[in-house]
Amino acid sequence: MRSRLALPIVVALVLSACAGARTPTWTFAPEPAGAPAASGAPAATSAVAGTVLGTIELESFDLGFTPATVTVPAPGRYAVTLKNIGAVAHDVTFPAGELALAEPGASATVEVDIPAGGLTFLCSIPGHAAGGMTGTVAVEGDVAVASPAPDDHGGPAVTTDVQADPNAPAPVTYDATAPARLEGSVHDIELVMTEQEMTVAPGFVQKVWTFDGTVPGPVIRVKVGDTVRITLKNPSENQLSHSIDFHASQVAWNDEMTSIAPGEEKVYEWTADYAGVWMYHCGTAPALHHIANGMYGMVIVEPAEGLPPVDKEFVLVQNEWYLGPQGEPVDLAKAMAAAPAPDFVTFNGVADQYKDAPLKVGTGERVRIFILDAGPSIDSSFHIVGTIFDTVIKEGIALTKGNAGNWGAQAVDLSPAQGAIVEFTTAEDGLYPIVTHAFNFVGRGALGLVQAGDGDPTN
């Protein structure tokens, strides 16, 4: 049930702290239409079309409204003032499309006609309503306001079954070849954040958010002791604030990791103190939505002395897609489910892409794969059918080739944000499927192939 404010007749909500709670009040109390004026005050004019009966004051934070439930004494027109105390932009949007948008620290006002049955409001910035930024306005003496139709506010309808579009552009294959380690010890890197459409599986297009236009973002490869200086840019044509969090760094969360609005940029500098396969991602609220919508990537930090040479190196990042409507961002409500049920689980952002474009190696060549589980919520059991990993470095714990006892590994278990390095050789020409051994996700896109030689074991 939606609780309602038990207050005296009021019109403008002024928020104040009292024993840890915020108490809304009205700045003035409109009289019912036709009622005599109070002593010394003009008669109320609520019956006059367009007359503003009062002001409702709301505060937006990351992610919610205070108060989220408002009661007004009579139907009619009200001014709604939104004060944004959050770190990113928020708006308040009503069913007929009225909207007030406020940047962090700013306020905005919009006039709204509230019917006798009340209405609902939300923040229309993608993901914010699903993250909790919704509310209701009720009229004194009326029943609780019903939930709105999914498309009341002009956004995508809530959907549980997104149909494939036969006219969708073909997916673009992500080059899984691991980049060479950057030369030198100080690296100046520019990352531009984009908001763009991407085909994440044949027939399915989502409005993804990216670092440098790809999902996952660019792989950054350095060594222990290097300095990494990132210039992060949020172009003015973007709609959302974004940020970046390098798990390989040691910096204050409220320093380099703060969000920047469209049109802004910032420098994030850190030292690579520890070797490993690390995640980076957008941390802007709701971080779950920004990660699920494509804003993640891998950092490889090699030991100071480097890694031993191998014949082939690849990069694979496992992720989940919780489909929103075609051409819209992913569905945060799906991603927030306590028992995650992604529509697709992929390697490097596109379902089944390396089944159609196998990773090619020479038979008997030594292969190294850098693996990251970007999540945001599903564990990975990384396995390549027909191989045994003779070397595994998972979160700094190493199984090495030629160890006493000749131990090997069949799969590498990774929770979201964990990374590993595996090495193996192929025994013969043929195809070696890349999977997560959570096989309920293999049919949802978590499938690729390593092709050794010509792929035909009968030759």
Secondary structure, DSSP 4 states (H G I P E B T S, - for coil): -------SS-SS----EETTEE----SS-PPPTTPPPPTTSPPP-TTSTT-EEEEEEEEEETTEEESSEEEESSSEEEEEEEEE-SSS-EEEE-TTS-EEEE-TT-EEEEEEEEPTT-EEEE--STTTTTTT-EEEEEETTSPPPPPPPTTTTSSPPP-S-PPP-TTSPPPPPP--BPPPPPSSSEEEEEEEEEEEEEEEETTEEEEEEEETTBSS---EEEETT-EEEEEEEE-TT--S-B--EETT----TTTTT--B-TTEEEEEEEE--S-EEEEEE--SSSHHHHHHTT-EEEEEEE-TT-PPP-SEEEEEEEEEE---STTS---HHHHT-SS---SEEEETTBTTHHHHSPEEE-TT-EEEEEEEEEESS--EEEEETT--BSEEEETTEEE-TT-TT---BS-EEE-TT-EEEEEEE-SSSEEEEEEES-TTTGGGT-EEEEEETTS-TT-
